[in-house]
Amino acid sequence: MIRRYQPADRHGIAEVCLRTAAGGGDATGVYSDDTLMPEVFALPYVEYAPELTFVVSDGHRVLGYVLGVADTAAFVEWWRREWGPEFRKRHPAPGPPTGHDPKFSEEALIQAGVEPDRMLIAELDEYPAHLHIDLLPELQGQGFGRKLIDVFRAALASRGVPAVHLGLDAANTDARAFYDRLGFHELPSSRPEAPLLGIDTR
Ligand SMILES: CC(C)(COP(=O)(O)OP(=O)(O)OC[C@H]1O[C@@H](n2cnc3c(N)ncnc32)[C@H](O)[C@@H]1OP(=O)(O)O)[C@@H](O)C(=O)NCCC(=O)NCCS
């Protein structure tokens, strides 16, 4: 069942984020601290815009979500002021090596938690909103991704937001096929190593 976010979903959202954060696969243990990925790619959104967080739940736990913000520039301001300083206190420096060597290093991940400027893409005027979507493996391929994107676009449209964008890992070819199928297109500042896609909300 797809429903709006409730505060009790927070932990489940962090879990889904972690289990899908390695190019779509499980990132557990990749970084010295499993809270890092959710604290950069899921929890700030839940905190800033719970009204734009939607989950798939089986009644007991969260199996997937879509989340994002309507106004990326305002979110970046909030992140600088509120999220970044607290994040820095929790994660002052990279931890010990884990035996993994992710392309997105722990140092870069911590930097992303402190400094949100990467979100200020050139197309923000036309595509002010952005989103993240993740489903646990057992939920994938059953139409929930399409439904979540529909719900998210409708929520944005009802707020008068014209279009939404997202960035993805170039290695995540399954996600790319999904977005292509749904009608997302590449934005002008998209690069092969850092794809950037967008779509209207209507
Ligand atoms: C990517 C993801 C959100 C897609 O959601 P999903 O529920 O698996 O996709 P759906 O079943 O809703 O598929 C929607 C459409 O995309 C197509 N599609 C989905 N994955 C595809 C793939 N790998 N190749 C080709 N087509 C694909 C489906 O065939 C379907 O087409 P249709 O509706 O016209 O029949 C989900 O698989 C996921 O969370 N993956 C792991 C985390 C991840 O990669 N997140 C995105 C990070 S940018």
The ligand as an ORCA input file, in Angstrom:
! r2SCAN-3c Opt
* xyz 0 1
  C      14.545      1.741    -10.082
  C      13.244      1.404     -9.346
  C      12.788      2.603     -8.537
  C      12.152      1.059    -10.366
  O      10.952      0.716     -9.708
  P      10.193     -0.642    -10.075
  O       9.009     -0.763     -9.215
  O      11.171     -1.750    -10.032
  O       9.748     -0.368    -11.568
  P       8.276     -0.631    -12.178
  O       7.929     -2.059    -11.970
  O       7.319      0.383    -11.655
  O       8.551     -0.376    -13.723
  C       7.968      0.716    -14.437
  C       8.263      0.532    -15.894
  O       9.689      0.603    -16.105
  C      10.126     -0.574    -16.758
  N      11.396     -0.990    -16.152
  C      11.698     -1.034    -14.841
  N      12.953     -1.500    -14.668
  C      13.427     -1.759    -15.918
  C      14.654     -2.286    -16.416
  N      15.656     -2.614    -15.576
  N      14.811     -2.424    -17.749
  C      13.808     -2.085    -18.604
  N      12.606     -1.588    -18.188
  C      12.434     -1.427    -16.861
  C       9.089     -1.620    -16.456
  O       9.078     -2.628    -17.445
  C       7.816     -0.826    -16.411
  O       7.308     -0.621    -17.693
  P       5.683     -0.526    -17.924
  O       5.110      0.203    -16.725
  O       5.545      0.262    -19.170
  O       5.224     -1.926    -17.996
  C      13.434      0.195     -8.400
  O      13.722     -0.946     -9.159
  C      14.502      0.390     -7.346
  O      14.234      0.974     -6.304
  N      15.735     -0.115     -7.604
  C      16.817     -0.076     -6.605
  C      17.186      1.309     -6.126
  C      17.452      2.245     -7.261
  O      18.180      1.958     -8.185
  N      16.860      3.460     -7.143
  C      17.026      4.516     -8.110
  C      18.247      5.298     -7.803
  S      18.507      6.625     -8.948
*
